[in-house]
Each structure stands twice: as C-alpha cells, then as structure tokens.
C-alpha cells in the first residue's frame, strides 16, 4: 500500500482500527473469508479485545464485514 494512502487511512480510522482492517484484508482468502478469533487477533496485534470488538461492530455497521460464526468472518 502506498505510504500516503496508509497515512491517510490511519488518520481517518485511527492506528489500531487500521491495523485490524489491514490484518483482515491481508489474511482474507480469495473469497473474502477470514478465519481468526478475537483472542488470537488480540495477541497477534497486541490490541485489546474491546478495541477489536468495537472495530468489528463498526465494520459490520458499515456493511464491510459479516460475522458468520465465531472465528469466521467475510469481508465485503
């Protein structure tokens, strides 16, 4: 990702939200499915569970992420 775009995204979403979104985008398969649970994501990114949960809710409200079941999400 271009550094200017990354800097802009961090300013818009905040550093932690951007890190979560970037992780989801990089780890989604070709169909947009991401297999990760909140605890694992918290440990890998060193971000609190409440921050991850609120970011997931934000992405769901914007129709960018769909929770299919615990540990399985789909990027739209």
C-alpha positions in Angstrom: 0.0 0.0 0.0 1.2 3.5 -0.9 2.6 5.3 2.2 0.4 8.4 1.5 -2.7 6.2 1.4 -1.7 4.3 4.5 -1.1 7.6 6.4 -4.4 8.9 5.3 -6.2 5.7 6.4 -4.5 5.8 9.8 -5.7 9.4 10.3 -9.2 8.5 9.3 -9.7 5.3 11.2 -7.0 5.6 13.9 -3.9 3.4 14.2 -5.4 0.4 15.9 -8.5 0.2 13.7 -6.3 0.5 10.7 -4.1 -2.3 11.9 -7.1 -4.6 12.4 -8.5 -3.7 9.0 -5.1 -4.3 7.4 -4.8 -7.7 9.1 -8.2 -8.8 7.9 -7.5 -7.6 4.3 -4.1 -9.4 4.2 -5.4 -12.6 5.7 -8.7 -13.0 3.8 -8.7 -15.8 1.3 -9.7 -15.1 -2.4 -13.4 -15.3 -1.5 -13.0 -12.7 1.4 -13.2 -15.2 4.2 -11.0 -14.6 7.3 -10.5 -17.3 9.9 -9.5 -15.6 13.1 -10.9 -15.3 16.6 -10.8 -12.1 18.7 -8.4 -13.6 21.3 -5.9 -14.7 18.6 -6.2 -11.3 16.9 -5.6 -9.5 20.2 -2.5 -11.5 20.9 -1.1 -11.1 17.3 -1.7 -7.4 17.1 -1.3 -6.5 20.8 -4.6 -4.7 20.7 -7.2 -5.1 23.4 -10.3 -7.2 22.9 -12.7 -4.3 23.5 -11.0 -2.4 20.7 -11.2 -5.3 18.3 -14.9 -5.9 19.2 -15.8 -2.2 18.6 -13.8 -2.2 15.3 -15.7 -5.3 14.2 -19.0 -3.7 15.1 -18.0 -0.6 13.2 -17.1 -2.6 10.1 -20.4 -4.6 10.4 -22.4 -1.4 10.7 -20.7 -0.1 7.5 -21.5 -3.4 5.8 -17.8 -4.1 5.3 -17.6 -7.2 7.4 -20.0 -10.0 8.2 -19.7 -12.4 11.1 -20.7 -15.9 10.0 -19.8 -17.6 13.3 -17.1 -17.2 16.0 -13.8 -17.2 14.2 -15.2 -16.9 10.7 -15.8 -13.5 9.0 -16.4 -12.4 5.5 -15.1 -9.1 4.1 -17.4 -7.5 1.6 
